[in-house]
């Protein structure tokens, strides 16, 4: 039944899979060479192309994005708060503000730039550790067991370890090296060397999940189980104290009350393993610990007394050999690439179809996990296997008899604002930042990116997160999001079509078959217009439709009716000029005056194409992938 259930999934062709993977992993369309390699070599060619993509910088941006959706340490980025959120957590590091006293009244632009770069470099440390492990194809368990942390030239200066490292360029924010903190001073007390344990000892991670005298690291323990062991402590069976159902009057109910022990026997040993790390993430060995809770350990094993100073290193070594770590990695990457959480086991009243769906997916995820483990827990292997899996490539069913089983199957997902931002750039050649005549000014300013900025524009309105207050992405559109989609389609069409006509036909992304004078006045022109419509459906919506497909005919009628209505209105409600914000007079990248600006549309042809482009970019297939 499992085999039949999986075989009932109809998969995308390899070329469509390539496009989907390319947009998702490296934020671009496949090159002609990549497409040809897949066409010539099939699945082996696709695997080779994916290997190449996973060497690109954009791939590591995507990996960091996937993991941040869970660990949420981007909460400390300047874009999500103030330009010193991360640095303020480093008050015991004397060089945290190495570039100047933060209390200074007079600050030059260089001071502020150093502040932002240093802050964001510190904030990104745990995600850069993940990227380092992935880039060097190390076992993913190293994100827990690494006896180092990651710094670039800016954060290295803040941590006071710059002189110990050999950076090639002390101003290259993208150069990251492993580092260790040795002979650490805590308020004039020499603590010695910090026993690094990957993310577990990251200052950002520990502050993102702080503790208190009453919580006693239990929140940290819960997050560790959820992220790295695929165990939801809060979902464990058992009664919760509510003042009546469970007696918590004893001195230590978490030790001696069975209703409490069911969770705390699992939770507290990991919580106690954090005993040397205080509420602000600083290493304080030999600090007194509580004796009325389960002591440090993991999975039924007690931590040896000799490991007390290196308690988290011991914990990491135990977690690294626990098979649940591999389950967690599969869940994280599967969800990151498909937008869907693996199915939970059905309840007692589940239908046969629900059990068939769960069993089939579980068997498939186990196969993915086996490939991942067999290749030394290399995350790139796991990503390739997911991309090639029927659940990522699902495009329909081979038989309707499995329709109920597969009602939740498939990787079509509403694009996050970040993913849609990158898709727009890949398909149009520019980002959504406003009129293109001002693009040279706004192109490097994230506060002007419509889908990245949450203060003036739409990042959170469109379902994004700030990793702090808003931590769950929206996966279904609401009324506000649909309004953003409509505005996006209208604005981008206004900008993109005139911009494309400024380019030579052979280099155009949208209008390779027509000119601003091409009207449906001859059979040759009608054929050219239909060819261009066919190209737009393919380029913008990934629809490869025959030239006589009814969908293309509908789009053709939209073009013709808009053209006729516009031409009829010229001289009354319309004139021969393009709308002001659609005009192109300045170079996109430099801002220099164009020698041949495009400001007029005497025959309404450009505006008819703008209507077509807006229609297609408002389609659900543009905002879903």
C-alpha positions as CSV (number, residue, x, y, z in Angstrom):
1,X,0.0,0.0,0.0
2,X,2.8,2.4,0.8
3,X,4.4,1.8,-2.6
4,X,1.1,2.2,-4.4
5,X,0.4,5.4,-2.4
6,X,3.7,7.0,-3.4
7,X,3.5,5.8,-7.1
8,X,0.1,7.5,-7.3
9,X,1.9,10.9,-7.2
10,X,2.5,12.4,-10.6
11,X,5.8,14.2,-10.6
12,X,6.9,17.4,-12.3
13,X,9.1,16.9,-15.4
14,X,12.8,17.3,-14.6
15,X,13.0,20.7,-16.4
16,X,10.2,22.1,-14.3
17,X,11.8,20.6,-11.2
18,X,15.0,22.4,-12.1
19,X,13.3,25.7,-12.4
20,X,11.5,25.2,-9.1
21,X,14.7,24.2,-7.3
22,X,16.7,27.0,-8.8
23,X,14.3,29.7,-7.7
24,X,14.1,28.1,-4.2
25,X,17.8,27.4,-3.6
26,X,19.7,30.2,-5.4
27,X,17.0,32.8,-6.3
28,X,17.5,32.7,-10.0
29,X,16.3,30.9,-13.1
30,X,18.3,28.0,-14.5
31,X,21.0,28.9,-17.0
32,X,20.8,27.6,-20.6
33,X,23.7,25.3,-19.8
34,X,22.0,23.9,-16.7
35,X,18.8,23.2,-18.6
36,X,20.7,21.5,-21.4
37,X,22.6,19.3,-18.9
38,X,19.3,18.1,-17.4
39,X,17.8,17.6,-20.9
40,X,20.9,15.5,-21.9
41,X,21.6,13.6,-18.7
42,X,18.2,13.3,-17.0
43,X,18.2,12.8,-13.2
44,X,22.0,12.5,-13.1
45,X,22.3,15.8,-14.8
46,X,19.9,17.4,-12.3
47,X,21.9,16.1,-9.4
48,X,25.1,17.5,-10.9
49,X,23.4,20.9,-11.5
50,X,22.2,20.9,-7.9
51,X,25.7,20.2,-6.7
52,X,26.8,23.3,-8.6
53,X,24.0,25.5,-7.2
54,X,24.9,24.4,-3.6
55,X,28.3,26.1,-4.0
56,X,26.7,29.6,-4.6
57,X,26.4,32.2,-1.9
58,X,22.7,32.5,-2.4
59,X,22.3,28.9,-1.4
60,X,23.8,29.6,2.0
61,X,21.5,32.6,2.4
62,X,18.6,30.2,1.9
63,X,20.0,27.6,4.3
64,X,20.3,30.3,7.0
65,X,16.7,31.4,6.3
66,X,15.4,27.9,6.7
67,X,17.1,27.4,10.1
68,X,16.3,30.9,11.4
69,X,12.6,30.2,11.0
70,X,13.2,27.8,13.9
71,X,16.0,29.2,16.1
72,X,14.9,32.8,15.5
73,X,18.3,34.4,16.3
74,X,17.8,37.0,13.6
75,X,15.7,38.7,16.2
76,X,19.0,40.6,17.0
77,X,19.6,42.0,13.5
78,X,19.4,45.7,13.0
79,X,16.5,45.3,10.6
80,X,14.4,43.6,13.3
81,X,15.1,46.0,16.2
82,X,17.8,48.5,17.1
83,X,21.3,48.7,15.6
84,X,22.9,47.4,18.8
85,X,20.6,44.6,20.0
86,X,23.3,42.0,19.7
87,X,26.1,44.1,21.0
88,X,24.2,45.1,24.1
89,X,24.2,41.4,25.1
90,X,28.1,41.5,25.1
91,X,28.5,43.8,28.0
92,X,31.2,41.6,29.6
93,X,33.3,41.8,26.4
94,X,35.4,45.0,26.8
95,X,35.8,45.4,23.0
96,X,32.2,44.9,22.0
97,X,32.0,48.5,20.8
98,X,35.5,48.5,19.4
99,X,34.7,51.3,16.9
100,X,33.9,53.9,19.6
101,X,32.0,54.7,22.7
102,X,28.3,54.2,22.2
103,X,27.6,57.1,24.4
104,X,29.3,59.6,22.1
105,X,27.2,62.5,21.0
106,X,29.0,63.1,17.7
107,X,29.0,60.1,15.4
108,X,30.2,60.1,11.8
109,X,28.8,57.8,9.1
110,X,31.7,55.4,9.4
111,X,30.9,54.9,13.1
112,X,27.3,54.0,12.4
113,X,28.3,51.7,9.6
114,X,30.7,49.9,11.9
115,X,27.9,49.7,14.5
116,X,25.5,48.0,12.2
117,X,28.0,45.6,10.6
118,X,29.4,44.6,14.0
119,X,25.9,44.1,15.5
120,X,24.6,42.1,12.6
121,X,27.8,40.0,12.4
122,X,27.4,39.1,16.1
123,X,23.7,38.3,15.6
124,X,24.4,36.0,12.7
125,X,27.0,33.8,14.5
126,X,24.8,30.7,15.0
127,X,23.5,30.7,11.4
128,X,27.0,31.1,10.1
129,X,28.0,28.1,12.1
130,X,25.3,26.1,10.3
131,X,26.5,27.5,6.9
132,X,30.1,26.6,7.7
133,X,29.1,23.0,8.5
134,X,27.0,22.7,5.4
135,X,29.6,24.4,3.1
136,X,32.4,22.1,4.3
137,X,30.1,19.1,4.1
138,X,30.7,18.2,7.7
139,X,28.3,16.0,9.7
140,X,25.4,18.2,10.7
141,X,25.9,17.0,14.3
142,X,28.8,19.5,14.3
143,X,26.3,22.3,14.8
144,X,26.1,21.0,18.3
145,X,29.6,19.5,18.9
146,X,31.7,22.3,17.3
147,X,34.4,23.4,19.8
148,X,34.4,26.8,18.2
149,X,32.1,29.6,17.1
150,X,32.1,31.7,13.9
151,X,33.3,35.3,13.5
152,X,34.0,37.7,10.7
153,X,36.4,40.6,11.0
154,X,33.8,42.8,12.7
155,X,32.5,40.4,15.2
156,X,36.0,39.1,15.9
157,X,37.0,42.6,17.0
158,X,33.9,42.8,19.3
159,X,34.8,39.4,20.9
160,X,38.4,40.4,21.2
161,X,39.8,37.5,19.1
162,X,40.7,39.4,15.9
163,X,44.5,39.3,16.5
164,X,44.4,35.5,16.8
165,X,42.9,35.0,13.3
166,X,44.3,35.4,9.8
167,X,41.6,37.3,7.9
168,X,42.4,38.1,4.3
169,X,40.5,41.3,4.4
170,X,39.7,43.0,7.8
171,X,36.7,44.8,6.2
172,X,35.1,41.8,4.4
173,X,31.9,41.1,6.2
174,X,31.4,37.9,4.3
175,X,34.7,36.3,5.5
176,X,33.9,33.9,8.4
177,X,36.4,31.9,10.4
178,X,36.1,29.5,13.4
179,X,37.4,31.0,16.6
180,X,37.6,30.1,20.3
181,X,37.5,32.2,23.4
182,X,40.4,31.5,25.7
183,X,41.5,32.9,29.1
184,X,38.1,34.5,29.5
185,X,37.8,37.3,32.1
186,X,34.4,37.7,33.8
187,X,34.5,41.0,35.8
188,X,38.3,40.6,36.5
189,X,37.9,36.9,37.3
190,X,39.7,34.5,35.0
191,X,37.3,31.9,34.0
192,X,39.7,30.1,31.6
193,X,38.8,28.7,28.2
194,X,35.2,28.6,27.1
195,X,34.0,25.0,26.4
196,X,32.2,25.7,23.1
197,X,29.4,23.4,22.1
198,X,28.2,24.7,18.8
199,X,24.8,26.4,18.9
200,X,24.2,25.3,22.5
201,X,26.8,27.8,23.8
202,X,26.1,30.5,21.3
203,X,25.5,33.9,23.0
204,X,22.7,34.6,20.6
205,X,21.0,31.3,21.1
206,X,21.2,31.5,24.9
207,X,19.8,35.0,25.0
208,X,17.1,34.2,22.5
209,X,16.0,31.5,24.9
210,X,16.8,33.0,28.4
211,X,16.1,31.4,31.7
212,X,15.3,32.6,35.3
213,X,15.5,31.3,38.9
214,X,12.2,29.7,38.6
215,X,12.5,28.4,35.0
216,X,15.9,26.9,35.6
217,X,16.8,26.3,31.9
218,X,13.7,24.3,31.3
219,X,12.7,26.7,28.4
220,X,16.1,26.1,26.9
221,X,15.7,22.3,27.3
222,X,12.3,22.4,25.6
223,X,13.7,24.3,22.6
224,X,16.7,21.9,22.4
225,X,14.4,18.9,22.3
226,X,12.1,20.5,19.7
227,X,14.9,21.7,17.4
228,X,17.4,19.0,17.6
229,X,15.6,15.9,18.8
230,X,12.2,16.3,17.0
231,X,10.5,16.0,20.4
232,X,7.7,18.3,21.5
233,X,7.8,18.2,25.3
234,X,4.4,20.0,25.4
235,X,2.8,17.2,23.4
236,X,3.8,14.4,25.8
237,X,0.9,12.5,27.3
238,X,0.0,13.2,30.9
239,X,-1.9,15.6,33.1
240,X,-0.8,19.2,33.6
241,X,-1.0,20.9,37.0
242,X,-4.2,23.0,37.1
243,X,-4.6,23.5,40.8
244,X,-6.9,20.6,41.3
245,X,-6.2,17.6,39.0
246,X,-2.6,17.3,40.1
247,X,-1.2,17.6,43.6
248,X,1.8,19.8,43.6
249,X,2.0,20.5,47.3
250,X,5.0,18.3,48.0
251,X,8.5,20.0,48.3
252,X,9.6,18.7,44.9
253,X,6.7,17.5,42.8
254,X,8.9,17.4,39.7
255,X,10.9,14.6,41.4
256,X,8.2,12.6,43.2
257,X,4.8,13.2,41.6
258,X,4.2,10.8,38.7
259,X,2.1,13.3,36.9
260,X,5.0,15.8,36.9
261,X,7.8,13.3,36.4
262,X,6.4,12.1,33.0
263,X,7.7,15.4,31.5
264,X,10.4,16.5,34.0
265,X,12.3,13.3,33.9
266,X,13.0,14.1,30.2
267,X,13.1,17.9,30.5
268,X,15.2,18.5,33.6
269,X,18.4,16.5,32.9
270,X,18.9,18.6,29.8
271,X,18.0,21.8,31.7
272,X,20.5,20.9,34.4
273,X,23.2,20.4,31.7
274,X,23.0,24.2,31.1
275,X,23.9,24.8,34.8
276,X,27.2,26.6,33.9
277,X,25.5,29.2,31.6
278,X,23.6,32.0,33.3
279,X,20.4,33.8,32.2
280,X,22.4,36.1,29.9
281,X,24.4,33.3,28.2
282,X,27.7,33.8,30.1
283,X,29.8,30.9,31.1
284,X,29.9,30.6,34.9
285,X,31.5,27.3,35.9
286,X,31.1,25.9,39.4
287,X,28.0,28.1,40.1
288,X,25.7,26.5,42.6
289,X,22.9,24.4,41.2
290,X,19.5,23.2,42.5
291,X,19.2,19.8,44.2
292,X,15.4,19.6,44.0
293,X,15.3,18.7,40.3
294,X,16.7,15.9,38.1
295,X,20.5,16.4,37.7
296,X,22.4,16.7,34.4
297,X,22.1,13.9,32.0
298,X,20.4,12.7,28.8
299,X,18.3,9.8,27.6
300,X,18.6,8.0,30.9
301,X,22.4,8.5,31.3
302,X,23.8,10.6,34.1
303,X,26.5,13.1,33.2
304,X,29.8,12.0,34.7
305,X,31.0,14.3,37.5
306,X,34.3,14.8,35.6
307,X,32.3,16.5,32.8
308,X,30.7,19.1,35.0
309,X,32.8,22.1,33.6
310,X,32.1,20.9,30.1
311,X,28.5,19.8,30.7
312,X,27.1,21.1,27.4
313,X,29.9,19.5,25.4
314,X,29.0,16.2,27.0
315,X,25.3,16.8,26.3
316,X,26.2,17.6,22.6
317,X,28.2,14.4,22.3
318,X,25.2,12.4,23.5
319,X,22.7,14.1,21.3
320,X,25.0,13.6,18.3
321,X,24.6,9.8,18.4
322,X,20.9,9.9,19.2
323,X,18.9,8.9,16.0
324,X,16.3,11.5,16.8
325,X,18.8,14.2,15.7
326,X,18.5,12.8,12.1
327,X,14.7,12.9,12.4
328,X,15.0,16.6,13.4
329,X,17.2,17.5,10.4
330,X,14.8,15.8,8.0
331,X,11.9,17.6,9.5
332,X,13.6,21.0,9.3
333,X,14.7,20.7,5.7
334,X,11.6,19.0,4.5
335,X,9.5,21.8,6.0
336,X,11.9,24.4,4.7
337,X,11.7,23.2,1.1
338,X,8.1,22.1,0.8
339,X,6.5,24.5,3.2
340,X,4.7,21.5,4.9
341,X,5.3,19.9,8.2
342,X,5.5,16.1,8.1
343,X,2.2,14.5,9.0
344,X,1.6,13.6,12.7
345,X,0.5,10.1,13.5
346,X,-3.3,9.9,13.1
347,X,-5.4,9.5,16.2
348,X,-7.5,6.6,17.2
349,X,-10.5,7.7,15.1
350,X,-8.4,8.3,11.9
351,X,-9.6,7.0,8.6
352,X,-7.8,4.4,6.5
353,X,-6.9,7.2,4.0
354,X,-5.2,9.2,6.8
355,X,-3.2,6.2,7.9
356,X,-2.2,5.5,4.3
357,X,-1.0,9.1,3.8
358,X,0.9,9.0,7.1
359,X,2.5,5.6,6.5
360,X,3.6,6.5,2.9
361,X,5.1,9.8,3.9
362,X,6.8,8.2,7.0
363,X,8.4,5.5,4.9
364,X,9.6,8.1,2.4
365,X,11.1,10.3,5.1
366,X,12.9,7.3,6.5
367,X,14.4,6.7,3.1
368,X,15.6,10.3,3.0
369,X,17.0,10.0,6.4
370,X,18.9,6.8,5.4
371,X,20.5,8.6,2.5
372,X,21.4,11.6,4.8
373,X,23.0,9.3,7.4
374,X,24.8,7.1,4.8
375,X,26.6,10.2,3.4
376,X,28.0,11.3,6.7
377,X,25.0,13.4,7.6
378,X,25.7,15.8,4.8
379,X,22.9,18.3,4.5
380,X,23.5,18.8,0.8
381,X,22.6,15.1,0.2
382,X,19.4,15.5,2.1
383,X,18.5,18.6,0.1
384,X,19.1,16.9,-3.2
385,X,17.0,13.8,-2.2
386,X,14.1,16.1,-1.1
387,X,14.2,18.0,-4.4
388,X,14.1,14.8,-6.3
389,X,11.4,13.3,-4.2
390,X,7.8,12.9,-5.3
391,X,6.6,15.0,-2.4
392,X,8.6,18.0,-3.6
393,X,7.8,17.4,-7.3
394,X,4.1,16.5,-6.8
395,X,2.1,17.8,-9.8
396,X,-1.1,15.7,-9.6
397,X,-2.2,12.1,-9.4
398,X,-1.9,9.2,-11.7
399,X,-5.2,7.9,-10.5
400,X,-8.1,9.6,-8.7
401,X,-8.6,6.6,-6.4
402,X,-5.9,8.1,-4.2
403,X,-7.4,11.6,-4.2
404,X,-8.4,11.5,-0.5
405,X,-5.1,10.0,0.6
406,X,-3.2,12.8,-1.1
407,X,-5.4,15.7,-0.3
408,X,-2.5,17.4,1.6
409,X,0.3,16.1,-0.6
410,X,2.5,18.5,-2.6
411,X,5.0,21.2,-2.3
412,X,3.0,24.1,-3.7
413,X,3.4,26.8,-1.1
414,X,2.6,30.5,-0.8
415,X,5.9,32.2,-1.2
416,X,7.2,34.1,1.9
417,X,7.9,37.8,1.3
418,X,11.6,37.1,1.1
419,X,11.1,34.3,-1.5
420,X,8.7,36.4,-3.5
421,X,11.1,39.3,-3.4
422,X,13.9,37.1,-4.8
423,X,11.6,35.6,-7.4
424,X,10.6,39.0,-8.7
425,X,14.2,39.9,-9.2
426,X,14.9,36.6,-11.0
427,X,12.0,37.0,-13.4
428,X,12.1,40.8,-14.0
429,X,15.7,41.7,-13.5
430,X,15.0,44.2,-10.7
431,X,13.5,44.1,-7.2
432,X,10.2,45.7,-6.1
433,X,11.4,49.0,-4.7
434,X,9.3,51.6,-6.5
435,X,9.6,53.4,-9.8
436,X,12.6,52.4,-11.8
437,X,13.7,56.0,-12.5
438,X,14.7,56.1,-8.8
439,X,16.0,52.5,-8.6
440,X,19.7,53.6,-8.5
441,X,19.0,55.3,-5.2
442,X,16.9,52.6,-3.6
443,X,18.5,49.4,-4.9
444,X,20.8,49.0,-1.9
445,X,18.5,50.2,0.8
446,X,16.4,47.4,2.4
447,X,14.0,50.0,3.9
448,X,12.8,50.6,0.3
449,X,12.3,46.9,-0.6
450,X,8.5,46.5,-0.5
451,X,8.6,42.9,0.6
452,X,11.5,43.2,3.1
453,X,10.6,46.3,5.1
454,X,8.0,46.0,7.8
455,X,8.0,49.7,8.9
456,X,6.8,51.5,5.7
457,X,5.9,48.5,3.6
458,X,4.7,44.9,3.5
459,X,7.0,42.4,5.1
460,X,4.8,41.5,8.0
461,X,1.6,42.4,6.3
462,X,2.5,39.8,3.7
463,X,3.0,37.1,6.4
464,X,6.7,37.6,7.2
465,X,8.3,37.3,10.6
466,X,10.7,39.5,12.7
467,X,12.0,36.5,14.7
468,X,10.9,38.3,17.9
469,X,7.2,39.3,18.3
470,X,6.1,37.7,15.1
471,X,7.6,34.2,14.8
472,X,5.1,32.2,12.7
473,X,4.8,32.7,9.0
474,X,1.4,32.9,7.4
475,X,0.9,30.1,4.9
476,X,-2.6,31.1,3.7
477,X,-3.4,34.5,2.2
478,X,-5.8,36.9,3.9
479,X,-7.5,40.1,2.6
480,X,-4.5,42.3,3.3
481,X,-2.1,39.9,1.6
482,X,-4.4,39.8,-1.5
483,X,-4.4,43.6,-1.6
484,X,-0.6,43.5,-1.6
485,X,-0.6,41.0,-4.4
486,X,-2.9,43.2,-6.5
487,X,-0.8,46.3,-5.9
488,X,2.4,44.3,-6.6
489,X,1.0,43.0,-10.0
490,X,-0.1,46.5,-11.1
491,X,3.1,48.3,-10.0
492,X,5.5,45.7,-11.3
493,X,3.8,45.5,-14.7
494,X,4.0,49.3,-15.0
495,X,7.7,49.2,-14.3
496,X,8.7,46.0,-16.1
497,X,7.1,46.4,-19.5
498,X,8.6,49.8,-20.5
499,X,11.9,48.7,-18.9
500,X,12.0,45.6,-21.1
501,X,11.3,47.5,-24.3
502,X,14.4,49.6,-23.7
503,X,16.5,46.5,-24.2
504,X,17.5,44.8,-27.5
505,X,14.9,42.1,-28.4
506,X,17.3,39.2,-28.0
507,X,18.1,40.3,-24.4
508,X,14.5,40.9,-23.2
509,X,13.0,38.9,-20.4
510,X,9.4,39.7,-21.2
511,X,8.9,41.1,-24.7
512,X,11.3,39.2,-27.1
513,X,8.7,38.8,-29.9
514,X,7.1,42.2,-30.2
515,X,7.9,45.9,-30.4
516,X,6.0,49.0,-29.1
517,X,4.5,49.3,-32.6
518,X,3.3,45.7,-33.0
519,X,-0.5,45.7,-33.3
520,X,-2.8,42.8,-34.3
521,X,-3.3,44.4,-37.8
522,X,-1.8,41.5,-39.8
523,X,-1.5,37.7,-39.4
524,X,2.2,38.0,-38.9
525,X,1.7,40.5,-36.0
526,X,-1.0,38.4,-34.5
527,X,1.3,35.4,-34.5
528,X,4.1,37.5,-32.9
529,X,1.7,38.7,-30.2
530,X,0.5,35.1,-29.5
531,X,4.2,34.0,-29.3
532,X,4.9,36.7,-26.8
533,X,1.9,35.7,-24.7
534,X,3.0,32.1,-24.8
535,X,6.4,33.2,-23.6
536,X,5.0,35.3,-20.8
537,X,2.9,32.4,-19.5
538,X,6.1,30.3,-19.5
539,X,8.4,32.9,-18.0
540,X,6.1,34.3,-15.3
541,X,3.9,31.3,-14.4
542,X,6.0,28.3,-15.6
543,X,3.2,27.2,-17.9
544,X,4.3,25.5,-21.1
545,X,1.1,25.8,-23.1
546,X,0.5,25.1,-26.8
547,X,-0.1,28.1,-29.0
548,X,-3.7,27.2,-29.4
549,X,-4.4,26.6,-25.7
550,X,-7.6,28.4,-24.5
551,X,-5.7,30.0,-21.7
552,X,-3.5,31.8,-24.2
553,X,-6.5,32.8,-26.2
554,X,-8.0,34.4,-23.1
555,X,-4.9,36.4,-22.5
556,X,-4.8,37.5,-26.2
557,X,-8.4,38.7,-25.9
558,X,-7.4,40.7,-22.8
559,X,-4.5,42.3,-24.8
560,X,-6.8,43.2,-27.8
561,X,-9.7,44.5,-25.7
562,X,-7.4,46.7,-23.6
563,X,-5.7,48.0,-26.8
564,X,-9.0,48.8,-28.5
565,X,-10.5,50.5,-25.4
566,X,-7.3,52.5,-24.8
567,X,-7.1,53.7,-28.4
568,X,-10.7,54.7,-28.3
569,X,-10.1,56.8,-25.2
570,X,-7.1,58.6,-26.5
571,X,-8.0,62.3,-26.9
572,X,-10.7,62.1,-24.1
573,X,-9.8,60.2,-20.9
574,X,-6.4,59.1,-22.2
575,X,-3.5,60.7,-24.0
576,X,-0.4,59.4,-25.8
577,X,1.9,59.4,-22.8
578,X,2.7,56.6,-20.4
579,X,1.6,57.1,-16.8
580,X,4.2,59.2,-15.0
581,X,5.6,56.4,-12.8
582,X,5.8,53.9,-15.7
583,X,8.1,56.2,-17.7
584,X,11.8,55.5,-18.1
585,X,14.2,58.4,-18.3
586,X,17.1,57.3,-16.1
587,X,19.5,54.4,-16.2
588,X,18.4,51.6,-13.8
589,X,21.8,51.2,-12.0
590,X,23.6,54.5,-12.4
591,X,20.7,57.0,-12.5
592,X,22.2,58.8,-15.6
593,X,19.8,60.2,-18.2
594,X,18.9,57.7,-20.9
595,X,19.9,58.8,-24.4
596,X,16.6,57.3,-25.7
597,X,14.0,57.6,-22.9
598,X,10.6,55.9,-23.1
599,X,7.8,58.2,-22.0
600,X,5.2,58.0,-24.8
601,X,2.8,55.3,-25.9
602,X,0.9,56.9,-28.8
603,X,-0.9,53.7,-29.9
604,X,-1.6,52.3,-26.4
605,X,0.4,49.1,-27.2
606,X,2.7,49.4,-24.1
607,X,-0.2,49.9,-21.8
608,X,-2.0,46.9,-23.2
609,X,1.0,44.8,-22.5
610,X,1.1,46.3,-19.0
611,X,-2.4,45.1,-18.5
612,X,-1.4,41.6,-19.6
613,X,1.6,41.5,-17.3
614,X,-0.4,42.8,-14.3
615,X,-3.0,40.0,-15.1
616,X,-0.3,37.3,-15.0
617,X,1.5,38.6,-12.0
618,X,-1.7,38.7,-10.1
619,X,-2.3,35.0,-10.8
620,X,-1.9,32.6,-7.9
621,X,0.8,30.7,-9.8
622,X,3.0,33.8,-9.5
623,X,2.7,34.1,-5.8
624,X,2.8,30.4,-5.1
625,X,5.7,28.1,-6.1
